Amino acid sequence: MKVLVVGGTGALGGHCALYLASKGHDVTIGGRNPANSATGMAKLPFLKGDYVAGDFTPERLKGFDWVVFAAGNDPRHVPQGADFEAFLIKANHEAVPAFFAACRAAGVKRAVQLGSYYHQAAPELLAGNSYIRSRKAACEGARGEARPGFDVMSVNAPFMVGNVPGLPSVIFDPYVQWAQGKIPIPHFGPTGGTNFMSFQSLSEAIEGALERGESGKAYLVGDENLSFTQYFQLFFDAVGSDVTVEERDEENPLLPDIAIPQGRGNWVRVNPDPAEVALLGYRRNDVANAVVEVAAEFRT
């Protein structure tokens, strides 16, 4: 199939693009800027555009059979000086459905919207978090554009772990350096935990949704429920450290409280439907493997 991965220059979209290309699909990546030249995505065709600005018109989307929407639409992408909530409304409530409407007008047959798990796994968080509400709006808005002949599915993912060779990471590089003793932060994880999933598992789930997913469905995917302490321990183990990570009811600068929407000390667990796991065909128990790959990429 001829596939466009919007957001294909980033980590999740890039991994998915390379995975689909390895399966024999004709993959193009879309984004605001070309892919990092050190990554495999730089070898793929590139379609420049900003979905928030409406750059992906039906004319530019013609010819693609499948589309994966993995573009960044979170607090990291709010322009400096912009009103946070106004940007979220424009980017998630409005621009995401408009993008999928353009896909439909272009004759795209199937599309996947890559979303976040919070509104499905912990709906009680919706009332107090405008970002989570905006991700729910994107998920529902994208699927709302489905029509006969244009199938749309959402794949809503938890905390993601993995790497794309050659792509820097402001999250995982510091974790590996910390585990190697190069960052002077005490060896502890904050209380609470969540579900984690590898990049590889997610790419498999996205491919499964494109191949076999039911139009209109929002698939809540995930792998392992781990405490944050257990998660951090994987990094120390992966670099061969004999450190035992403690659990403390204290903010860790490498996982600040702002990055834990459910609040430190609380959990968001995902127990994916076995029938949906089988349908999408993604692997389980892959988080430790992903951490080993991350450690190999960023170890000094």
PEHU-V402405 format. One record per pair of residues at least 12 apart in sequence whose C-alpha atoms are under 10 Angstrom apart, sorted by the first residue. I is the first residue (numbers start at 1). J is the second residue. If there is no record, write none. Layout:
BEGIN
i | j
I | J
I | J
END
This chain:
BEGIN
i | j
1 | 20
1 | 21
1 | 24
1 | 25
1 | 26
1 | 27
1 | 64
1 | 65
1 | 66
2 | 21
2 | 24
2 | 25
2 | 26
2 | 27
2 | 28
2 | 63
2 | 64
2 | 65
2 | 66
2 | 67
2 | 108
3 | 17
3 | 20
3 | 21
3 | 25
3 | 26
3 | 27
3 | 28
3 | 29
3 | 63
3 | 64
3 | 65
3 | 66
3 | 67
3 | 68
3 | 108
3 | 110
3 | 111
4 | 17
4 | 26
4 | 27
4 | 28
4 | 29
4 | 30
4 | 45
4 | 46
4 | 47
4 | 61
4 | 63
4 | 64
4 | 65
4 | 66
4 | 67
4 | 68
4 | 69
4 | 108
4 | 111
5 | 17
5 | 18
5 | 20
5 | 27
5 | 28
5 | 29
5 | 30
5 | 31
5 | 46
5 | 47
5 | 66
5 | 67
5 | 68
5 | 69
5 | 70
5 | 71
5 | 111
5 | 112
6 | 28
6 | 29
6 | 30
6 | 31
6 | 32
6 | 46
6 | 47
6 | 48
6 | 49
6 | 50
6 | 51
6 | 56
6 | 67
6 | 68
6 | 69
6 | 70
6 | 71
6 | 72
6 | 113
7 | 29
7 | 30
7 | 31
7 | 32
7 | 33
7 | 35
7 | 49
7 | 50
7 | 51
7 | 68
7 | 69
7 | 70
7 | 71
7 | 72
7 | 73
8 | 27
8 | 28
8 | 29
8 | 30
8 | 31
8 | 34
8 | 35
8 | 41
8 | 44
8 | 46
8 | 47
8 | 68
8 | 69
8 | 70
8 | 71
8 | 72
9 | 29
9 | 30
9 | 31
9 | 32
9 | 33
9 | 34
9 | 35
9 | 36
9 | 39
9 | 40
9 | 41
9 | 42
9 | 46
9 | 70
9 | 71
9 | 167
10 | 29
10 | 31
10 | 35
10 | 36
10 | 41
10 | 70
10 | 71
10 | 72
10 | 164
10 | 167
10 | 168
11 | 70
11 | 160
11 | 161
11 | 162
11 | 163
11 | 164
11 | 165
11 | 167
11 | 168
11 | 169
11 | 199
12 | 70
12 | 71
12 | 72
12 | 114
12 | 160
12 | 161
12 | 162
12 | 163
12 | 164
12 | 198
12 | 199
12 | 200
12 | 202
12 | 203
13 | 29
13 | 30
13 | 41
13 | 68
13 | 69
13 | 70
13 | 71
13 | 72
13 | 114
13 | 164
13 | 199
13 | 203
14 | 29
14 | 30
14 | 35
14 | 39
14 | 40
14 | 41
14 | 42
14 | 70
14 | 163
14 | 164
14 | 167
14 | 199
14 | 203
15 | 40
15 | 41
15 | 162
15 | 163
15 | 164
15 | 165
15 | 199
15 | 200
15 | 202
15 | 203
16 | 68
16 | 70
16 | 164
16 | 199
16 | 200
16 | 201
16 | 202
16 | 203
16 | 204
16 | 205
16 | 206
16 | 207
17 | 29
17 | 40
17 | 41
17 | 44
17 | 68
17 | 70
17 | 203
18 | 39
18 | 40
18 | 41
18 | 43
18 | 44
18 | 164
18 | 203
19 | 200
19 | 203
19 | 204
19 | 206
19 | 207
20 | 203
20 | 204
20 | 206
20 | 207
21 | 41
21 | 44
23 | 207
25 | 66
26 | 44
26 | 45
26 | 64
26 | 65
27 | 41
27 | 44
27 | 45
27 | 46
27 | 64
27 | 66
27 | 67
28 | 41
28 | 43
28 | 44
28 | 45
28 | 46
28 | 47
28 | 64
28 | 67
29 | 41
29 | 42
29 | 43
29 | 44
29 | 45
29 | 46
29 | 47
29 | 48
29 | 67
29 | 68
30 | 45
30 | 46
30 | 47
30 | 48
30 | 49
30 | 50
30 | 51
30 | 56
30 | 68
30 | 69
30 | 70
30 | 71
31 | 46
31 | 47
31 | 48
31 | 49
31 | 50
31 | 51
31 | 56
31 | 70
31 | 71
31 | 72
32 | 46
32 | 47
32 | 48
32 | 49
32 | 50
32 | 51
32 | 55
32 | 71
33 | 46
33 | 47
33 | 48
33 | 49
33 | 50
34 | 46
34 | 47
34 | 48
34 | 49
35 | 167
36 | 166
36 | 167
36 | 168
37 | 166
37 | 167
38 | 164
38 | 165
38 | 166
38 | 167
38 | 168
39 | 164
39 | 165
39 | 166
39 | 167
39 | 168
40 | 164
40 | 165
40 | 166
40 | 167
41 | 164
41 | 165
41 | 166
41 | 167
47 | 60
47 | 61
50 | 71
50 | 95
51 | 69
51 | 71
51 | 72
51 | 73
51 | 91
51 | 95
51 | 96
51 | 98
51 | 99
52 | 71
52 | 73
52 | 87
52 | 90
52 | 91
52 | 92
52 | 94
52 | 95
52 | 96
52 | 98
52 | 99
53 | 90
53 | 91
53 | 95
54 | 95
54 | 96
54 | 98
54 | 99
54 | 102
55 | 99
56 | 98
56 | 99
56 | 100
56 | 102
56 | 103
57 | 98
57 | 99
57 | 101
57 | 102
57 | 103
57 | 105
57 | 106
58 | 99
58 | 100
58 | 101
58 | 102
58 | 103
58 | 104
58 | 105
58 | 106
58 | 107
58 | 108
59 | 102
59 | 103
59 | 105
59 | 106
59 | 107
60 | 102
60 | 103
60 | 106
61 | 99
61 | 102
61 | 103
61 | 104
61 | 105
61 | 106
61 | 107
61 | 108
62 | 102
62 | 103
62 | 104
62 | 105
62 | 106
62 | 107
62 | 108
63 | 106
63 | 107
63 | 108
64 | 103
64 | 106
64 | 107
64 | 108
64 | 109
64 | 110
65 | 103
65 | 106
65 | 107
65 | 108
65 | 109
65 | 110
65 | 111
65 | 150
66 | 103
66 | 107
66 | 108
66 | 109
66 | 110
66 | 111
66 | 112
66 | 150
66 | 151
66 | 152
66 | 210
66 | 211
67 | 100
67 | 103
67 | 108
67 | 109
67 | 110
67 | 111
67 | 112
67 | 113
67 | 152
67 | 210
68 | 110
68 | 111
68 | 112
68 | 113
68 | 114
68 | 152
68 | 153
68 | 154
68 | 206
68 | 207
68 | 210
69 | 96
69 | 99
69 | 100
69 | 111
69 | 112
69 | 113
69 | 114
69 | 115
69 | 142
69 | 154
70 | 112
70 | 113
70 | 114
70 | 115
71 | 96
71 | 113
71 | 114
71 | 115
72 | 91
72 | 114
72 | 115
73 | 87
73 | 88
73 | 91
73 | 92
73 | 96
73 | 115
73 | 131
73 | 134
73 | 135
73 | 138
74 | 87
74 | 88
74 | 91
74 | 92
74 | 116
74 | 131
74 | 132
74 | 134
74 | 135
75 | 87
75 | 88
75 | 131
77 | 91
78 | 91
84 | 130
84 | 131
85 | 130
85 | 131
85 | 134
87 | 134
88 | 130
88 | 131
88 | 132
88 | 133
88 | 134
88 | 135
88 | 137
88 | 138
89 | 130
89 | 131
89 | 133
89 | 134
89 | 135
89 | 137
89 | 138
90 | 134
91 | 134
91 | 135
91 | 138
92 | 131
92 | 133
92 | 134
92 | 135
92 | 136
92 | 137
92 | 138
92 | 139
92 | 141
92 | 142
93 | 133
93 | 134
93 | 135
93 | 136
93 | 137
93 | 138
93 | 139
93 | 140
93 | 141
93 | 142
94 | 134
94 | 137
94 | 138
94 | 141
94 | 142
95 | 138
95 | 141
95 | 142
96 | 113
96 | 135
96 | 137
96 | 138
96 | 139
96 | 140
96 | 141
96 | 142
97 | 137
97 | 138
97 | 139
97 | 140
97 | 141
97 | 142
97 | 143
97 | 144
97 | 145
98 | 141
98 | 142
98 | 145
99 | 141
99 | 142
99 | 145
100 | 112
100 | 113
100 | 141
100 | 142
100 | 143
100 | 144
100 | 145
100 | 146
100 | 150
100 | 152
101 | 141
101 | 142
101 | 143
101 | 144
101 | 145
101 | 146
101 | 147
101 | 150
102 | 145
103 | 145
103 | 146
103 | 150
104 | 145
104 | 146
104 | 147
104 | 148
104 | 149
104 | 150
104 | 151
104 | 152
105 | 150
107 | 149
107 | 150
108 | 149
108 | 150
108 | 151
109 | 146
109 | 147
109 | 148
109 | 149
109 | 150
109 | 151
109 | 152
109 | 210
110 | 146
110 | 149
110 | 150
110 | 151
110 | 152
110 | 153
110 | 209
110 | 210
110 | 211
110 | 213
110 | 215
111 | 142
111 | 143
111 | 146
111 | 150
111 | 151
111 | 152
111 | 153
111 | 154
111 | 206
111 | 209
111 | 210
111 | 213
111 | 215
112 | 139
112 | 142
112 | 143
112 | 151
112 | 152
112 | 153
112 | 154
112 | 155
112 | 206
112 | 207
112 | 209
112 | 210
112 | 213
112 | 215
112 | 218
113 | 138
113 | 139
113 | 140
113 | 141
113 | 142
113 | 143
113 | 152
113 | 153
113 | 154
113 | 155
113 | 156
113 | 206
113 | 209
113 | 218
114 | 138
114 | 139
114 | 153
114 | 154
114 | 155
114 | 156
114 | 157
114 | 202
114 | 206
114 | 218
114 | 219
115 | 135
115 | 136
115 | 138
115 | 139
115 | 154
115 | 155
115 | 156
115 | 157
115 | 158
115 | 218
115 | 219
115 | 220
116 | 132
116 | 135
116 | 136
116 | 138
116 | 139
116 | 154
116 | 155
116 | 156
116 | 157
116 | 158
116 | 159
116 | 220
116 | 221
117 | 132
117 | 135
117 | 136
117 | 155
117 | 156
117 | 157
117 | 158
117 | 159
117 | 195
117 | 218
117 | 219
117 | 220
117 | 221
117 | 222
117 | 268
117 | 269
117 | 270
118 | 132
118 | 133
118 | 135
118 | 136
118 | 156
118 | 157
118 | 158
118 | 220
118 | 261
118 | 262
118 | 268
118 | 269
118 | 270
119 | 132
119 | 133
119 | 134
119 | 135
119 | 136
119 | 137
119 | 139
119 | 156
119 | 220
120 | 136
120 | 156
120 | 157
120 | 218
120 | 219
120 | 220
120 | 270
121 | 156
121 | 157
121 | 158
121 | 195
121 | 220
121 | 221
121 | 268
121 | 269
121 | 270
121 | 271
121 | 272
122 | 261
122 | 262
122 | 267
122 | 268
122 | 269
122 | 270
123 | 136
124 | 262
125 | 261
125 | 262
125 | 263
128 | 261
129 | 261
129 | 262
131 | 261
132 | 261
135 | 156
136 | 156
138 | 154
139 | 153
139 | 154
139 | 155
139 | 156
139 | 217
139 | 218
140 | 153
140 | 154
140 | 216
140 | 217
140 | 218
142 | 154
142 | 216
143 | 215
143 | 216
143 | 217
143 | 218
144 | 216
145 | 216
146 | 215
146 | 216
147 | 215
147 | 216
148 | 215
149 | 215
150 | 215
151 | 210
151 | 213
151 | 214
151 | 215
151 | 216
151 | 217
152 | 209
152 | 210
152 | 213
152 | 214
152 | 215
152 | 216
152 | 217
152 | 218
153 | 206
153 | 209
153 | 210
153 | 213
153 | 214
153 | 215
153 | 216
153 | 217
153 | 218
153 | 219
154 | 206
154 | 209
154 | 213
154 | 214
154 | 215
154 | 216
154 | 217
154 | 218
154 | 219
154 | 220
155 | 202
155 | 205
155 | 206
155 | 209
155 | 213
155 | 217
155 | 218
155 | 219
155 | 220
155 | 221
155 | 222
155 | 280
156 | 202
156 | 206
156 | 218
156 | 219
156 | 220
156 | 221
156 | 222
157 | 195
157 | 196
157 | 197
157 | 198
157 | 202
157 | 205
157 | 219
157 | 220
157 | 221
157 | 222
157 | 223
157 | 270
158 | 194
158 | 195
158 | 196
158 | 197
158 | 198
158 | 202
158 | 220
158 | 221
158 | 222
158 | 223
158 | 224
158 | 225
158 | 268
158 | 269
158 | 270
159 | 194
159 | 195
159 | 196
159 | 197
159 | 198
159 | 199
159 | 222
159 | 223
159 | 224
160 | 195
160 | 196
160 | 197
160 | 198
160 | 199
160 | 200
160 | 201
160 | 202
160 | 222
160 | 223
160 | 287
160 | 290
161 | 196
161 | 197
161 | 198
161 | 199
161 | 200
161 | 201
161 | 202
161 | 231
161 | 286
161 | 287
161 | 288
161 | 289
161 | 290
161 | 291
161 | 293
161 | 294
162 | 197
162 | 198
162 | 199
162 | 200
162 | 201
162 | 286
162 | 287
162 | 288
162 | 289
162 | 290
162 | 291
162 | 292
162 | 293
162 | 294
162 | 295
162 | 297
163 | 198
163 | 199
163 | 200
163 | 290
163 | 291
163 | 293
163 | 294
163 | 295
163 | 296
163 | 297
163 | 298
164 | 199
164 | 293
164 | 294
164 | 297
165 | 293
165 | 294
165 | 296
165 | 297
165 | 298
166 | 297
166 | 298
167 | 297
168 | 297
168 | 298
169 | 294
169 | 298
171 | 254
171 | 255
172 | 235
172 | 254
172 | 291
172 | 294
172 | 295
172 | 297
172 | 298
173 | 294
173 | 295
173 | 297
173 | 298
173 | 299
173 | 300
174 | 254
174 | 298
174 | 299
175 | 232
175 | 235
175 | 236
175 | 254
175 | 255
175 | 294
175 | 295
175 | 298
175 | 299
176 | 232
176 | 235
176 | 236
176 | 238
176 | 239
176 | 291
176 | 294
176 | 295
176 | 296
176 | 297
176 | 298
176 | 299
176 | 300
177 | 235
177 | 236
177 | 239
177 | 295
177 | 298
177 | 299
177 | 300
178 | 232
178 | 235
178 | 236
178 | 254
179 | 232
179 | 233
179 | 234
179 | 235
179 | 236
179 | 237
179 | 238
179 | 239
179 | 240
179 | 241
179 | 242
179 | 243
179 | 245
179 | 295
179 | 299
180 | 235
180 | 236
180 | 238
180 | 239
180 | 240
180 | 241
180 | 243
180 | 295
180 | 299
180 | 300
181 | 236
181 | 241
181 | 243
182 | 300
185 | 252
185 | 253
185 | 254
186 | 245
186 | 246
186 | 252
187 | 229
187 | 232
187 | 233
187 | 236
187 | 243
187 | 244
187 | 245
187 | 246
187 | 247
187 | 248
187 | 252
188 | 228
188 | 229
188 | 230
188 | 232
188 | 233
188 | 244
188 | 245
188 | 246
188 | 247
188 | 248
188 | 249
188 | 250
188 | 251
188 | 252
189 | 227
189 | 228
189 | 229
189 | 230
189 | 231
189 | 232
189 | 233
189 | 245
189 | 246
189 | 247
189 | 248
189 | 249
189 | 250
189 | 251
189 | 252
189 | 254
189 | 255
190 | 227
190 | 228
190 | 229
190 | 232
190 | 246
190 | 247
190 | 248
190 | 249
190 | 250
190 | 251
190 | 252
190 | 253
190 | 255
190 | 256
190 | 257
190 | 260
190 | 264
190 | 265
190 | 266
191 | 227
191 | 228
191 | 229
191 | 246
191 | 247
191 | 248
191 | 249
191 | 250
191 | 251
191 | 252
191 | 263
191 | 264
191 | 265
191 | 266
191 | 267
192 | 226
192 | 227
192 | 228
192 | 229
192 | 247
192 | 248
192 | 249
192 | 260
192 | 262
192 | 263
192 | 264
192 | 265
192 | 266
192 | 267
192 | 268
193 | 225
193 | 226
193 | 227
193 | 228
193 | 229
193 | 230
193 | 231
193 | 260
193 | 262
193 | 263
193 | 264
193 | 265
193 | 266
193 | 267
193 | 268
193 | 269
194 | 224
194 | 225
194 | 226
194 | 227
194 | 228
194 | 231
194 | 260
194 | 262
194 | 266
194 | 267
194 | 268
194 | 269
194 | 270
195 | 221
195 | 222
195 | 223
195 | 224
195 | 225
195 | 226
195 | 227
195 | 228
195 | 231
195 | 267
195 | 268
195 | 269
195 | 270
195 | 271
195 | 287
196 | 221
196 | 222
196 | 223
196 | 224
196 | 225
196 | 226
196 | 227
196 | 228
196 | 231
196 | 269
196 | 270
196 | 285
196 | 286
196 | 287
197 | 221
197 | 222
197 | 223
197 | 224
197 | 225
197 | 283
197 | 284
197 | 285
197 | 286
197 | 287
197 | 288
197 | 290
198 | 222
198 | 223
198 | 224
198 | 283
198 | 284
198 | 285
198 | 286
198 | 287
198 | 288
198 | 289
198 | 290
198 | 291
199 | 286
199 | 287
199 | 290
200 | 282
200 | 283
200 | 284
200 | 286
200 | 287
200 | 289
200 | 290
201 | 221
201 | 222
201 | 223
201 | 280
201 | 281
201 | 282
201 | 283
201 | 284
201 | 285
201 | 286
201 | 287
201 | 290
202 | 221
202 | 222
202 | 223
202 | 280
202 | 282
202 | 283
203 | 282
204 | 280
204 | 281
204 | 282
204 | 283
205 | 219
205 | 221
205 | 222
205 | 276
205 | 277
205 | 278
205 | 279
205 | 280
205 | 281
205 | 282
205 | 283
206 | 219
206 | 221
206 | 280
206 | 281
206 | 282
207 | 280
207 | 281
207 | 282
208 | 276
208 | 277
208 | 278
208 | 279
208 | 280
208 | 281
208 | 282
209 | 276
209 | 279
209 | 280
209 | 281
210 | 280
211 | 279
211 | 280
212 | 279
212 | 280
212 | 281
213 | 276
213 | 279
213 | 280
214 | 279
219 | 272
219 | 273
219 | 276
219 | 277
219 | 280
220 | 270
220 | 271
220 | 272
220 | 273
220 | 276
220 | 277
221 | 270
221 | 271
221 | 272
221 | 273
221 | 276
221 | 277
221 | 280
221 | 282
222 | 269
222 | 270
222 | 271
222 | 272
222 | 273
222 | 277
222 | 282
222 | 283
222 | 284
222 | 285
223 | 269
223 | 270
223 | 271
223 | 272
223 | 277
223 | 282
223 | 283
223 | 284
223 | 285
223 | 286
223 | 287
224 | 269
224 | 270
224 | 271
224 | 272
224 | 284
224 | 285
224 | 286
224 | 287
224 | 288
225 | 267
225 | 268
225 | 269
225 | 270
225 | 271
226 | 267
226 | 268
226 | 269
226 | 287
227 | 247
227 | 265
227 | 266
227 | 267
228 | 245
228 | 247
228 | 255
228 | 264
228 | 265
228 | 267
229 | 244
229 | 245
229 | 246
229 | 247
229 | 248
230 | 244
230 | 245
230 | 246
230 | 247
231 | 245
231 | 287
231 | 288
231 | 291
232 | 244
232 | 245
232 | 246
232 | 291
233 | 245
233 | 246
233 | 288
234 | 287
234 | 288
234 | 289
234 | 290
234 | 291
234 | 292
234 | 295
235 | 288
235 | 291
235 | 292
235 | 294
235 | 295
236 | 291
236 | 292
236 | 295
237 | 288
237 | 291
237 | 292
237 | 295
238 | 288
238 | 289
238 | 290
238 | 291
238 | 292
238 | 293
238 | 294
238 | 295
238 | 296
238 | 299
239 | 291
239 | 292
239 | 294
239 | 295
239 | 296
239 | 299
248 | 265
249 | 264
249 | 265
250 | 264
250 | 265
251 | 264
END
